[in-house]
Amino acid sequence: MQIYTKYADLSKAIQEIKTNSKSISLVPTMGNLHAGHLSLIDIAKQQSDITICSIFINPAQFNDQKDFKQYPQTLEFDIEKLKQNNTNILYVPRIQDIYPNGFHKTTHITEKTLTNVLCGKHRPGHFTGVCTVVAILINQTGADKIVLGEKDYQQLLVIKKMIWDLSIQIQVIKAPTIRHENNLALSSRNSHLSLQQLKTASLLNKTLTGIKNSFDKKQEIIKLSEMLKKHKIKLDYLEIRDNKTLKNTINSKTYKNSRLFIAAFIDNIRLIDNIRL
């Protein structure tokens, strides 16, 4: 596996790859890799000749600086996992390679229609940071395809729309959510959870499943929100929204094209999940 920390060095490698007419898939991450990330890389390897995994903890997508500073960094372990998974290239850019003049002096990309609800509402500026860094990584890696997980479903939709709106020549491949044995969606933040917190976190997926299987979903949301509160889980949101537009569909008769979203805090650890109804 080749490892690049400077864009100038990566750029030379990309030119050689393109000269040899080889295709590239990109898996953008912030590190602390787990089985969910590795599943994205497995899909990427099936899609293209060359797979690039990027690790960049993007300060621009954190609206809470404490959260940014506490984000787990496990680069040595990540490198070993990627080597074992036969990843071709790891790109670990420096901050100056992504934002040469600092983020505040960088041109920002802000999607307007999908980012005023859910995480966009509760984390102001988050998706501007996401869109900006993903666009930069796509350009720097010359990727033909980008593999994104459904666990961050709103992010998936936002990036797809950015790519469409800006006519970026890349194909988006979506990948299913990988779950812990207790059905908790795998996340880098899970590493912060104690065994007791991990047990408590399993209630998130149980809540989603309970609502999905209920006849009166609106009433079940109220009931299960109270249940989570009793377990000292602080909800950011628990909402039913359209699978493509993210419009609220709580009053839908069929929920045919709807998805159920949850974001919650267990102590100070924020977790998200979603399922298709």
VOPAGU-2260 file (C-alpha; in pm, 1 decimal, decimal comma):
REM VOPAGU-2260
SITE   aa  ch    i         X         Y         Z
SITE  MET   A    0       0,0       0,0       0,0
SITE  GLN   A    1     128,1     344,7     -93,3
SITE  ILE   A    2      79,8     620,4     164,5
SITE  TYR   A    3      74,4     987,9      69,9
SITE  THR   A    4      58,9    1281,0     310,2
SITE  LYS   A    5     118,4    1557,1      55,6
SITE  TYR   A    6    -113,4    1644,4    -231,3
SITE  ALA   A    7     181,8    1716,3    -462,4
SITE  ASP   A    8     306,3    1358,2    -419,5
SITE  LEU   A    9     -40,7    1208,8    -459,8
SITE  SER   A   10     -96,3    1413,5    -774,3
SITE  LYS   A   11     206,5    1253,2    -943,2
SITE  ALA   A   12      75,7     905,3    -857,8
SITE  ILE   A   13    -271,3     993,7    -991,3
SITE  GLN   A   14    -123,1    1115,4   -1319,8
SITE  GLU   A   15      53,3     782,2   -1364,0
SITE  ILE   A   16    -266,1     589,1   -1283,5
SITE  LYS   A   17    -462,7     794,0   -1537,3
SITE  THR   A   18    -188,9     753,0   -1797,6
SITE  ASN   A   19    -233,3     377,5   -1764,4
SITE  SER   A   20    -612,2     417,9   -1808,6
SITE  LYS   A   21    -691,1     270,6   -1468,6
SITE  SER   A   22   -1009,7     359,9   -1283,2
SITE  ILE   A   23   -1016,0     493,4    -926,0
SITE  SER   A   24   -1263,5     451,7    -640,8
SITE  LEU   A   25   -1248,2     681,0    -337,7
SITE  VAL   A   26   -1355,4     598,2      16,9
SITE  PRO   A   27   -1335,2     920,1     222,9
SITE  THR   A   28   -1308,2     867,5     600,3
SITE  MET   A   29   -1198,8    1043,7     917,3
SITE  GLY   A   30   -1013,2     737,7    1042,2
SITE  ASN   A   31   -1061,3     512,7    1346,0
SITE  LEU   A   32   -1156,5     251,4    1090,0
SITE  HIS   A   33   -1398,5     -31,2    1168,8
SITE  ALA   A   34   -1575,5    -308,8     978,4
SITE  GLY   A   35   -1816,1     -58,1     826,1
SITE  HIS   A   36   -1532,4     133,6     661,8
SITE  LEU   A   37   -1368,1    -187,3     545,4
SITE  SER   A   38   -1693,5    -297,5     382,9
SITE  LEU   A   39   -1689,6      27,2     180,9
SITE  ILE   A   40   -1334,1     -47,9      70,9
SITE  ASP   A   41   -1433,2    -401,0     -30,8
SITE  ILE   A   42   -1706,7    -253,5    -251,4
SITE  ALA   A   43   -1462,4       1,8    -392,1
SITE  LYS   A   44   -1216,8    -272,8    -488,9
SITE  GLN   A   45   -1493,0    -444,4    -686,7
SITE  GLN   A   46   -1576,8    -121,8    -868,4
SITE  SER   A   47   -1236,2       2,2    -986,3
SITE  ASP   A   48    -874,5     -85,3   -1059,3
SITE  ILE   A   49    -737,8     136,1    -782,1
SITE  THR   A   50    -890,6     201,6    -439,0
SITE  ILE   A   51    -797,5     515,0    -246,0
SITE  CYS   A   52    -891,9     554,1     118,6
SITE  SER   A   53    -852,3     902,9     260,0
SITE  ILE   A   54    -819,5     980,4     629,8
SITE  PHE   A   55    -873,3    1343,7     719,9
SITE  ILE   A   56   -1039,9    1463,7    1039,3
SITE  ASN   A   57   -1207,1    1765,6     887,0
SITE  PRO   A   58   -1228,1    2052,9    1137,0
SITE  ALA   A   59   -1472,3    2237,0     913,0
SITE  GLN   A   60   -1754,9    1989,1     972,2
SITE  PHE   A   61   -1745,8    2008,7    1351,6
SITE  ASN   A   62   -1972,3    2272,7    1504,1
SITE  ASP   A   63   -1838,3    2174,5    1847,0
SITE  GLN   A   64   -1462,2    2216,0    1886,6
SITE  LYS   A   65   -1462,3    1989,3    2191,6
SITE  ASP   A   66   -1609,7    1715,0    1973,7
SITE  PHE   A   67   -1337,2    1777,1    1714,6
SITE  LYS   A   68   -1057,1    1752,3    1970,9
SITE  GLN   A   69   -1202,3    1432,8    2118,1
SITE  TYR   A   70   -1251,9    1258,0    1784,0
SITE  PRO   A   71   -1055,6     928,8    1801,9
SITE  GLN   A   72    -725,6     917,1    1614,1
SITE  THR   A   73    -583,3     569,6    1548,0
SITE  LEU   A   74    -368,8     614,0    1238,3
SITE  GLU   A   75    -121,1     330,9    1307,4
SITE  PHE   A   76    -401,8      80,5    1358,3
SITE  ASP   A   77    -583,4     217,6    1053,3
SITE  ILE   A   78    -274,2     166,4     837,2
SITE  GLU   A   79    -247,5    -197,2     946,9
SITE  LYS   A   80    -616,1    -260,8     873,6
SITE  LEU   A   81    -586,2    -108,3     528,2
SITE  LYS   A   82    -274,8    -310,1     448,5
SITE  GLN   A   83    -450,9    -629,7     553,6
SITE  ASN   A   84    -744,5    -529,1     334,5
SITE  ASN   A   85    -517,1    -476,2      31,7
SITE  THR   A   86    -605,5    -110,5     -14,8
SITE  ASN   A   87    -394,5      41,4    -292,7
SITE  ILE   A   88    -346,6     396,3    -167,3
SITE  LEU   A   89    -393,8     571,7     164,8
SITE  TYR   A   90    -413,0     951,7     148,3
SITE  VAL   A   91    -362,1    1128,7     481,6
SITE  PRO   A   92    -343,8    1494,1     379,5
SITE  ARG   A   93    -214,1    1771,6     597,8
SITE  ILE   A   94    -448,6    2058,9     677,8
SITE  GLN   A   95    -254,7    2283,6     435,8
SITE  ASP   A   96    -309,7    2034,4     153,2
SITE  ILE   A   97    -687,7    2061,5     193,4
SITE  TYR   A   98    -721,3    2424,9     302,4
SITE  PRO   A   99    -400,0    2605,3     193,4
SITE  ASN   A  100    -529,8    2941,5     317,8
SITE  GLY   A  101    -742,4    2804,5     600,8
SITE  PHE   A  102   -1106,2    2696,2     576,6
SITE  HIS   A  103   -1246,2    3044,3     631,9
SITE  LYS   A  104   -1061,0    3173,2     326,4
SITE  THR   A  105   -1154,3    2869,0     116,0
SITE  THR   A  106   -1447,7    2872,9    -125,9
SITE  HIS   A  107   -1733,5    2698,7      54,9
SITE  ILE   A  108   -1992,4    2467,3     -98,4
SITE  THR   A  109   -2332,9    2490,9      68,6
SITE  GLU   A  110   -2626,0    2270,9     -36,4
SITE  LYS   A  111   -2953,8    2453,9      29,5
SITE  THR   A  112   -3246,2    2210,3      10,2
SITE  LEU   A  113   -3147,0    1901,5     211,8
SITE  THR   A  114   -2947,8    2056,8     494,9
SITE  ASN   A  115   -3208,7    2248,7     695,1
SITE  VAL   A  116   -3339,1    1938,0     872,8
SITE  LEU   A  117   -3199,4    1650,4    1082,3
SITE  CYS   A  118   -2821,1    1684,6    1131,8
SITE  GLY   A  119   -2814,5    1999,6     920,2
SITE  LYS   A  120   -3054,6    2168,6    1160,9
SITE  HIS   A  121   -2883,2    2046,2    1475,4
SITE  ARG   A  122   -2523,0    2094,0    1354,7
SITE  PRO   A  123   -2504,7    2436,2    1183,4
SITE  GLY   A  124   -2236,7    2452,8     914,6
SITE  HIS   A  125   -2171,1    2078,4     928,4
SITE  PHE   A  126   -2270,1    1997,9     571,8
SITE  THR   A  127   -2088,1    2300,1     429,2
SITE  GLY   A  128   -1773,4    2148,6     577,4
SITE  VAL   A  129   -1864,9    1804,4     442,1
SITE  CYS   A  130   -1943,8    1922,4      88,2
SITE  THR   A  131   -1634,0    2138,2      67,1
SITE  VAL   A  132   -1389,8    1870,1     179,4
SITE  VAL   A  133   -1549,2    1594,5     -30,8
SITE  ALA   A  134   -1533,4    1810,9    -343,6
SITE  ILE   A  135   -1166,1    1880,5    -273,0
SITE  LEU   A  136   -1089,5    1511,7    -215,5
SITE  ILE   A  137   -1269,3    1411,5    -536,4
SITE  ASN   A  138   -1063,2    1664,5    -732,7
SITE  GLN   A  139    -734,4    1571,3    -567,0
SITE  THR   A  140    -776,1    1195,8    -610,8
SITE  GLY   A  141    -921,0    1206,1    -963,0
SITE  ALA   A  142   -1172,3     943,4    -852,9
SITE  ASP   A  143   -1421,4     795,1   -1097,9
SITE  LYS   A  144   -1639,7     655,0    -819,7
SITE  ILE   A  145   -1700,1     738,4    -455,7
SITE  VAL   A  146   -1835,8     484,0    -207,2
SITE  LEU   A  147   -2057,0     616,1      73,7
SITE  GLY   A  148   -2243,9     433,9     348,7
SITE  GLU   A  149   -2616,6     453,9     419,3
SITE  LYS   A  150   -2548,0     494,2     792,4
SITE  ASP   A  151   -2486,2     863,9     721,2
SITE  TYR   A  152   -2791,2     878,0     496,2
SITE  GLN   A  153   -2846,4    1252,5     493,9
SITE  GLN   A  154   -2479,5    1299,4     409,3
SITE  LEU   A  155   -2518,0    1051,5     122,6
SITE  LEU   A  156   -2809,6    1251,4     -23,7
SITE  VAL   A  157   -2633,8    1584,8      22,5
SITE  ILE   A  158   -2315,4    1467,6    -150,0
SITE  LYS   A  159   -2514,6    1310,7    -435,4
SITE  LYS   A  160   -2697,7    1639,3    -488,7
SITE  MET   A  161   -2376,2    1842,3    -475,2
SITE  ILE   A  162   -2224,3    1614,9    -738,8
SITE  TRP   A  163   -2533,5    1651,0    -959,2
SITE  ASP   A  164   -2564,7    2027,6    -913,4
SITE  LEU   A  165   -2197,9    2093,7    -989,4
SITE  SER   A  166   -2176,2    1840,0   -1275,7
SITE  ILE   A  167   -1888,5    1658,9   -1106,9
SITE  GLN   A  168   -1797,1    1357,7   -1318,3
SITE  ILE   A  169   -1808,7    1083,9   -1058,3
SITE  GLN   A  170   -2043,3     796,0    -979,3
SITE  VAL   A  171   -2181,0     754,5    -626,5
SITE  ILE   A  172   -2196,1     398,0    -495,9
SITE  LYS   A  173   -2405,2     354,3    -181,1
SITE  ALA   A  174   -2330,7      79,4      68,0
SITE  PRO   A  175   -2551,8     -75,3     338,9
SITE  THR   A  176   -2507,5      -0,4     708,0
SITE  ILE   A  177   -2292,6    -251,7     895,7
SITE  ARG   A  178   -2408,2    -325,0    1249,4
SITE  HIS   A  179   -2272,0    -444,5    1580,7
SITE  GLU   A  180   -2402,4    -776,2    1714,1
SITE  ASN   A  181   -2655,8    -576,9    1921,1
SITE  ASN   A  182   -2770,9    -403,8    1597,2
SITE  LEU   A  183   -2609,3     -71,2    1682,3
SITE  ALA   A  184   -2484,4      94,2    1362,0
SITE  LEU   A  185   -2104,6      83,1    1349,6
SITE  SER   A  186   -1950,4     425,4    1400,8
SITE  SER   A  187   -1607,8     559,4    1490,5
SITE  ARG   A  188   -1771,9     724,2    1791,5
SITE  ASN   A  189   -1868,9     382,2    1927,7
SITE  SER   A  190   -1512,2     344,9    2051,3
SITE  HIS   A  191   -1595,1     605,3    2318,3
SITE  LEU   A  192   -1875,3     388,0    2460,0
SITE  SER   A  193   -1832,4     186,1    2777,3
SITE  LEU   A  194   -1985,5    -161,7    2796,2
SITE  GLN   A  195   -2287,4     -18,5    2978,3
SITE  GLN   A  196   -2322,1     263,4    2726,3
SITE  LEU   A  197   -2294,3      11,7    2442,5
SITE  LYS   A  198   -2583,2    -179,8    2595,6
SITE  THR   A  199   -2785,3     139,3    2629,4
SITE  ALA   A  200   -2704,1     238,5    2270,5
SITE  SER   A  201   -2870,9     -79,1    2142,9
SITE  LEU   A  202   -3201,9      90,4    2232,7
SITE  LEU   A  203   -3162,2     320,4    1931,4
SITE  ASN   A  204   -3209,5      45,0    1675,6
SITE  LYS   A  205   -3476,3    -119,6    1890,7
SITE  THR   A  206   -3660,5     211,7    1880,7
SITE  LEU   A  207   -3637,4     232,7    1501,9
SITE  THR   A  208   -3751,4    -127,7    1460,8
SITE  GLY   A  209   -4038,7     -79,8    1705,8
SITE  ILE   A  210   -4166,2     222,3    1514,3
SITE  LYS   A  211   -4123,1      48,2    1179,1
SITE  ASN   A  212   -4333,4    -247,6    1295,6
SITE  SER   A  213   -4604,8     -37,7    1463,3
SITE  PHE   A  214   -4942,0      45,6    1312,4
SITE  ASP   A  215   -4963,5     396,1    1460,8
SITE  LYS   A  216   -4614,4     528,5    1399,5
SITE  LYS   A  217   -4686,2     878,8    1526,7
SITE  GLN   A  218   -4803,7     746,7    1863,1
SITE  GLU   A  219   -4516,0     499,0    1879,3
SITE  ILE   A  220   -4265,0     781,3    1829,9
SITE  ILE   A  221   -4411,9     962,3    2131,0
SITE  LYS   A  222   -4413,3     644,4    2340,5
SITE  LEU   A  223   -4058,1     537,6    2254,6
SITE  SER   A  224   -3921,1     889,7    2291,5
SITE  GLU   A  225   -4036,4     875,8    2653,4
SITE  MET   A  226   -3877,0     534,3    2693,2
SITE  LEU   A  227   -3541,7     669,1    2570,8
SITE  LYS   A  228   -3570,9     963,4    2807,8
SITE  LYS   A  229   -3613,1     723,4    3101,3
SITE  HIS   A  230   -3285,9     559,4    2999,0
SITE  LYS   A  231   -3117,7     902,2    3004,8
SITE  ILE   A  232   -3082,3     911,5    2626,6
SITE  LYS   A  233   -3117,2    1268,6    2500,1
SITE  LEU   A  234   -3284,2    1285,5    2159,6
SITE  ASP   A  235   -3170,9    1531,0    1895,2
SITE  TYR   A  236   -3440,5    1404,6    1661,1
SITE  LEU   A  237   -3659,7    1103,2    1584,6
SITE  GLU   A  238   -3836,7    1169,4    1255,7
SITE  ILE   A  239   -3992,0    1006,9     950,8
SITE  ARG   A  240   -3886,3    1170,1     625,2
SITE  ASP   A  241   -3899,5    1110,0     252,1
SITE  ASN   A  242   -3624,7     881,5     125,6
SITE  LYS   A  243   -3512,9    1131,3    -140,7
SITE  THR   A  244   -3631,4    1480,8     -47,8
SITE  LEU   A  245   -3614,3    1449,9     333,9
SITE  LYS   A  246   -3954,4    1616,3     359,9
SITE  ASN   A  247   -4148,0    1523,9     672,6
SITE  THR   A  248   -4381,6    1231,9     599,9
SITE  ILE   A  249   -4515,3    1163,3     950,5
SITE  ASN   A  250   -4872,2    1198,1     821,3
SITE  SER   A  251   -4822,9     966,6     523,9
SITE  LYS   A  252   -5071,2     684,0     484,0
SITE  THR   A  253   -4830,4     425,5     347,3
SITE  TYR   A  254   -4472,3     543,1     429,4
SITE  LYS   A  255   -4379,5     368,0     104,7
SITE  ASN   A  256   -4090,7     603,5      24,6
SITE  SER   A  257   -4002,5     702,1     379,2
SITE  ARG   A  258   -3710,1     650,4     612,3
SITE  LEU   A  259   -3688,8     677,6     989,1
SITE  PHE   A  260   -3402,7     884,6    1133,0
SITE  ILE   A  261   -3265,6     911,4    1484,9
SITE  ALA   A  262   -2987,3    1110,9    1649,6
SITE  ALA   A  263   -2928,0    1092,7    2023,2
SITE  PHE   A  264   -2674,6    1154,1    2296,0
SITE  ILE   A  265   -2561,4     888,0    2539,0
SITE  ASP   A  266   -2392,4    1110,9    2794,3
SITE  ASN   A  267   -2186,5    1333,2    2560,5
SITE  ILE   A  268   -2153,8    1082,9    2274,6
SITE  ARG   A  269   -2373,6    1159,2    1974,7
SITE  LEU   A  270   -2494,7     862,6    1767,3
SITE  ILE   A  271   -2708,9     848,4    1454,3
SITE  ASP   A  272   -2898,4     575,1    1271,4
SITE  ASN   A  273   -3173,8     526,4    1014,8
SITE  ILE   A  274   -3381,0     252,6     854,0
SITE  ARG   A  275   -3604,4     232,2     549,0
SITE  LEU   A  276   -3974,0     192,7     628,7
